[in-house]
Amino acid sequence: MTGVVRPYRGVSADERRTERRQRLVAACLDLVGEGGVTTVTAQAVAERAGLTRRYFYESFADRDAVLVEALDGMFTTLRGDILAALHTAGEAPPDRARATVRLLIATMDDPRVARLYLEAPGHPALQGRREQAIHSYTRLLADEVLRLGRDDPRTELAALILVAGITHAVTSWLSGRIPLDREELIEEIVRVSVAATEH
């Protein structure tokens, strides 16, 4: 006879697992914010979340998996925010680009997320996920932000160069290597993005 997992205090087993998973991801981000990616271990994440390692491995295969989930969460949230903002941004490419870049920069206001974003290139699992995101955001930039045609490989290439360049530029800015304030950075990225895709 198969055992039945009953709700605990009105909360189902699936809901409890989801809540534990969210706590583990938040704990992972806290550790990254305090000490960087290298401080993330299964034990450290579980302890920060107030859980045992058993619950860590219930949700994640290893430390890489929770780090990737944290980075994925940032990319997923940002994409949703961008698509929502574009509904009210108007049709002019500079306005749409500005709304997009402003949201990207605002995402980095969370120092935990900013550090994860900064350190991703140095971690193989995160670097792979970041590369996937660059290609995903290339399509977003081409289709939704700048409204470029799909039939011209040159515009596809321009969008890819822009997204990769913006990613590196924001990383450099966060590291203090670009001496511009926030609005100056946003406007310069918008100017270059629009100019690069004009025919």
C-alpha positions in Angstrom: 0.0 0.0 0.0 1.4 3.4 -1.1 1.8 5.9 1.7 -0.1 9.1 1.5 1.6 12.4 2.2 -0.9 14.5 4.1 -0.9 18.3 4.3 0.9 19.7 7.3 -1.0 22.7 8.8 -2.9 23.0 5.6 0.2 23.2 3.4 0.7 20.4 0.9 3.9 18.5 0.4 4.5 20.1 -3.0 4.0 23.5 -1.5 6.5 22.8 1.3 9.1 21.6 -1.3 8.6 24.7 -3.3 9.0 26.9 -0.3 12.2 25.1 0.7 13.5 25.5 -2.8 12.9 29.2 -2.7 14.6 29.5 0.6 17.7 27.6 -0.7 17.9 29.9 -3.7 17.6 33.0 -1.5 20.3 31.6 0.8 22.6 30.9 -2.2 22.2 34.6 -3.3 22.9 35.8 0.2 26.2 33.8 0.3 27.2 35.1 -3.2 26.5 38.6 -2.0 28.6 38.2 1.0 31.5 36.2 -0.2 31.2 35.4 -3.9 30.4 32.2 -5.8 33.2 30.3 -4.2 31.5 30.4 -0.8 28.5 28.5 -2.1 28.4 24.8 -0.9 25.5 22.5 -0.2 26.2 22.7 3.5 26.5 26.5 3.6 23.3 27.0 1.6 21.4 24.6 3.7 22.6 26.2 7.0 21.8 29.7 5.7 18.3 28.5 4.7 17.8 26.9 8.1 17.5 23.4 6.6 19.5 20.2 6.6 21.6 19.0 3.6 18.9 16.4 3.0 16.5 19.1 1.9 19.2 20.7 -0.2 19.6 17.5 -2.2 15.9 17.1 -2.4 15.9 20.2 -4.7 19.4 20.4 -6.2 21.9 17.9 -7.4 24.9 20.0 -6.4 26.1 23.6 -5.8 26.3 24.3 -9.5 22.6 23.5 -9.8 21.5 26.1 -7.2 23.8 28.7 -8.6 22.4 28.2 -12.1 18.8 28.4 -10.7 19.7 31.7 -9.0 21.1 33.1 -12.3 18.1 31.7 -14.3 15.8 33.4 -11.8 17.4 36.7 -12.5 17.2 36.3 -16.3 13.6 35.1 -16.2 12.4 37.9 -14.0 14.3 40.5 -16.1 12.8 39.1 -19.3 9.3 39.3 -17.9 9.9 42.9 -16.7 11.2 44.0 -20.0 8.3 42.5 -22.0 5.9 44.2 -19.6 7.7 47.6 -19.9 7.7 47.4 -23.7 3.9 47.5 -23.7 4.0 51.1 -22.6 7.3 52.2 -24.1 5.9 53.4 -27.4 7.1 52.4 -30.8 10.3 54.5 -31.2 13.4 52.2 -31.0 15.3 54.6 -28.7 12.4 54.6 -26.2 12.2 50.8 -26.3 15.9 50.4 -25.9 16.0 52.8 -23.0 13.3 51.0 -21.1 15.2 47.7 -21.7 18.6 49.0 -20.6 17.1 50.8 -17.6 15.6 47.6 -16.3 18.9 45.7 -16.8 20.8 48.3 -14.8 18.0 48.4 -12.1 18.3 44.6 -11.7 21.9 45.1 -10.6 20.8 47.3 -7.7 20.5 44.0 -5.7 24.2 43.5 -4.8 23.7 39.8 -4.6 22.5 39.6 -8.2 25.2 42.0 -9.3 27.9 39.9 -7.8 26.5 36.7 -9.3 26.3 38.4 -12.7 29.9 39.7 -12.3 31.3 36.4 -11.3 29.4 34.2 -13.8 32.1 34.3 -16.5 34.6 32.7 -14.2 32.3 29.7 -13.3 31.8 27.1 -16.1 28.2 26.2 -15.3 27.2 29.9 -15.0 29.2 30.9 -18.0 27.3 28.3 -20.1 24.0 29.6 -18.8 25.0 33.2 -19.5 26.0 32.3 -23.1 22.5 30.8 -23.6 21.0 34.0 -22.1 22.9 36.1 -24.6 21.4 34.3 -27.5 17.9 34.4 -26.0 18.3 38.2 -25.3 19.6 38.6 -28.9 16.2 37.5 -30.2 14.4 39.7 -27.6 16.4 42.7 -28.7 15.9 42.0 -32.4 12.2 41.1 -32.3 10.7 43.1 -29.4 13.0 46.0 -28.7 14.4 47.3 -32.0 11.9 45.4 -34.2 14.5 44.3 -36.7 13.6 42.0 -39.6 14.3 38.3 -39.3 15.3 37.8 -42.9 18.6 39.7 -42.8 21.5 37.9 -41.2 23.3 41.2 -40.9 20.7 42.5 -38.4 20.9 39.2 -36.5 24.6 39.6 -36.3 24.3 43.3 -35.2 21.8 42.2 -32.4 24.2 39.5 -31.2 27.1 41.9 -31.1 25.0 44.5 -29.2 23.8 42.0 -26.6 27.3 40.6 -26.0 28.7 44.1 -25.9 26.1 45.4 -23.5 26.7 42.4 -21.2 30.4 43.2 -21.1 29.8 46.9 -20.7 27.5 46.5 -17.8 30.0 44.1 -16.2 32.8 46.6 -16.6 30.6 49.4 -15.3 29.7 47.4 -12.2 33.4 46.7 -11.7 34.1 50.5 -11.8 36.0 50.4 -15.1 33.6 52.8 -16.9 33.5 56.2 -15.3 29.9 57.1 -16.2 26.9 57.6 -14.0 23.8 55.4 -14.4 21.9 57.7 -16.8 25.0 58.4 -18.9 25.6 54.7 -19.2 22.0 54.0 -20.2 22.0 56.8 -22.8 25.2 55.8 -24.4 24.1 52.2 -24.7 20.8 53.3 -26.3 22.7 55.6 -28.7 25.1 52.9 -29.8 22.3 50.3 -30.1 20.1 52.4 -32.3 22.9 53.6 -34.5 24.3 50.1 -35.0 21.0 48.8 -36.4 20.0 51.8 -38.6 20.0 51.2 -42.3 
